[in-house]
């Protein structure tokens, strides 16, 4: 039986807005609220967070903005992550940078995120990175409780291999609906190592973090970056659009249904990204970027 693809497995947007740099945006709560409303006006309703972002402060900043207009909560899908421990003055109990997927920690992390975000539930909870000490049965216990209590609607992972994904899924009664991994024209490993094939097989949404390769697609000086920049520039001229729009369109073109996560705090940049939904790339266009990144023709 074939299943109709739908982003994130629920009413999520095709492009997501990330808030990992929210603390750097230096916005007042009113300005942050205006940005959130601007996202929603563009049809970008999926908001990506993690407990550790901004030294544990980005969720707090988002919650303070949302508190001014709580009616907006029903118009968005909030995603957050847990599992990474970072020593911080905000978390003096943490002594070493490591991972923690004990049921007790997952449940406590969700409770903190709910308080920070000033929400009653999280749409999707992701395990942030795989841990060599992850006990899938214990994670499943935590997920089951959070789902039963209505604190989390959906679950997923980030940076998991296909085998790690399947291990966790084998213990769950509910489907994992997301694997968020690094994908960009300069980050090709997950295109080739079976990650996207696995997600496409199971109708799981791949979300692309760092779709612009941390800015290297615009200012990188390596030979690889320069090759890709040249092709992206040519395509942008041919399509009469901006380079960043070509990058987004290139990711959207993949049949696995990649959902790019944008990171800018500027509505104009997000607006440009959403316009990429209407940019059509041919197979020839797509492979021009692929070959430039690989540095050699396909076999």
N, C-alpha and C positions, 0 to 999 in steps of 0.2 A: 504493500500500500504506500502510495506517495503522499507526502504531507506538503501542503502549501506553505512556502516560506513566509514567515512574518518576523520582522526585526524583533529580537529579544524575547520572542515567544509571547509577547503581550503587546499592549498598545504603546510601543516605544517608537522613537523617531529614528529615521534612517541614518542620521548623523547625531552624535552625542556631543555634549559640552562637558569638558573636564574642568575640575576646580582645584587641581593640584598646585596651581600657582596663585590661588586667590589671595593669599597673604601678601604676595609681591605686588598685587594690583593696587594696594593702598587705597581702597575705596571706603567711603563712609557707608553705613548701613543703608542709607537712602540711595546712594549710587549703586550699591550692590543689588538692591531691589530693582532699580531701573534696568540693570544689566539682565537680571533674571527675566523680567518682563519682556525685554527685547528678544531674548532667546525664544521665549514662548510665542511671541508674535511672528517669529520666523518659522515656527513649526518644529523647533528643536525643543523637545520635551524631556529627553533623557539626560540626566545630570549625574556625572561620574565623580565619586568621592573615594577617600580612604581615610581610616582613622588617623594615620600618621602624617597625612599631607599638611605642609606648612607647620611642622613641629607640633602636630596635634591641634592646630588652630583653625584649619580651613573649614571643617564641619561647623565649628562654633560661629565663624563669621557668616556662613551661609544661613545658619539657624537664626542669627540675629536679624538678618535681612528678611527672611521668610516670616518672622514673627510680626513684622509690620503689616503683612497682608496674607494671613494664613489661608485665605480662600484659594490662593494659587496652588496649594499642595495637591489638590485634586486634579490639576492640569498637568502634572509632571510625574515622571518616574525617577525616583531617587535610588541610585546604586551606590553602595559603599563596600569597602574591603576591610578585612581584618587578618591578623596572623603574624604581621611583622612587629617585632619589639624594637624600639629605638630608645636608647638612653636620652633623657630630656629633663629639663627643669620642670616640665609639665607632668612628667611621669617619674618621680624620684624613686619609685619602687623597681624600675627596670635597671639592671646592672650591666647587661651585655646585649649587643645587637644580635638578635637571633629570631627564630620562629616559634610560635606557640599555638598549637591546634588542640589543646586540651578542651574538652567540652566546657569546663568552667570558664576558660578564657574567652572562647567564642561567644558564649552567652553574655558575659560581662562586657565584652567589646560592643555587642549589639545594643545593650542597655545604655552604654556611654554614648554611642552614636545617635541613638534616638533622643537622648537628652540634649546633645550638642545641636542636632539638626532641628530640634523642637518639633518632632513628628511622632505619630503614634505607630507607624510601621515603616519598614524599608521595603521597597519594591524588589530589589535584588541584592543579595549579599554574596560577595565573592571572597574566596580564600586568595590572599594576595600573591603568595609565592609558594611553591611546593616545599615541604619540609621532609628531610630524611627520617624524621621521627613522627610523621603523621600516622596516626592510628585511624584508619578509615571508619572503623566501627564506632569509635568515640565521636568523630566528626558527625557521623550519621545520627547519633543520639542527640547531639546539640541541634542539628538542623531540624530533626523531627519535633523537638520541643518548641523551637522558635516558630516553626510553621503552625503547630497546633495552637500556640498562644496568639497567633495572628501578628507576631512582631515582624516576620519576614514572609513575603509572598513567593519569591523565587530565589533560586540559588545558582551559583556558577563558580568559576575559578579564574585565575589569572596566571599566565606563564607556566601552565601545566603541559606536560607532554601528553601524547595520546594515551600512553600506558598509565600515567598517573591519573588522568581523567577517568579512564575506564575502571581503575581500582576504586576510586571514590564512588562512581556511579553504581558499581555493583553492590554497594551497601545501602543505597538510597531507594526510597519508594517514590520520590519525586524526581523529575528530570533536571539535570544540570542544563541550563539554557544558554550559557555564555562561557567562552574562554577568551580572555583579553590578553593579547600577545603583541609583541613589537612587529609591526608590519609597515614597510615603506619601500620606495624604489631603491633605497640603499640598505634595507634590511630584508634579505630574501630567504634566510634559512627556513622559516616556517612555511614558505611556499613549496619547499622541496623535501622537507623531512617528514611529511605525512600529516602534519598538524591540520592544515586546511582540508585535506582529503578526509581525514577522520571527522572533522566537524561537519563537513558537507554530507557525509554519509549518515550522520545522526541528526541532521537538521538542527545543529547547534550554531548560534551566532558567533562568528569571530569578531571581536572588537579590536581595532588597531590603535595601540598607544604609540605616541611619538610618530605620527604619520609623515611629518616633515623631517624626520631623522635629527631632531634637536636643532634644526636650523641649517644642517649641513647641505640640504638641498638648495639652499639659497646662497650660502657663504663658504661652504666647504672647499678646501684647497687640494684635497687628494686627487689623484688621477681619476679614480672612480667617480668622485663627486663631480668633477669637471665634465666627464663624459656624459653623465646623466643630466647635469644642468644644461648642457648644450642641446640635448634632445628635447628636454622639457621646454626650453625656450623656443625651439623651432615649432613644437606642437602648439604652444600658446599663441604664437603668431598665426599659425594656420587656422586655429579655432577662434581667433580674436578674443582671447581671454587671458587671465593671469596665470602665472606658473603654478601658484598654489592651487588653483582650480583644476589644473591638469593633474596634479598629484592626487587630489581627492577623487577625481573622475577615474583615474587609473586604479585606485583601490576599489571603488564602487563597481568597476567593470568585472571584477572577479566573480565567478559563479557561486562561490561559497557565501556570498551576501555579506561582505565585510562592512562593519559599521565603524567608520573613522571617529576618533575622539579628538575634538578640537581643544586647544589649550589657551587660546588668546582671550584676554578679558575685554576685547573690543567687539561690539556688535557688528561693525562694518566687516571685520575679518570673518566672523561667523556667517554673515549674510553672503559673502563671496563664496564660502564653502558650500552653502545650501544651493547656490546657483549652479554648482558643479553637477547637481542631480540631472540637469538638462543637457549636459555635455556628452555627446556620443563619441566614444573612441572605437575605432575599428580594431580588428585583430592585428592588422599591420601596425597601427599606432601603439597598441599595448606592447607588442614585441619589440618595437624600437626602443622603448624604455628598458625592457627586460635585458636585451642584448647589450645596451650601453652599460647597465649595472654589472652584468656578468663579465664584460670585457672581451667576449668572444661570441661567435655565432652559436646558435643552438646546434646540438649534435646532428 
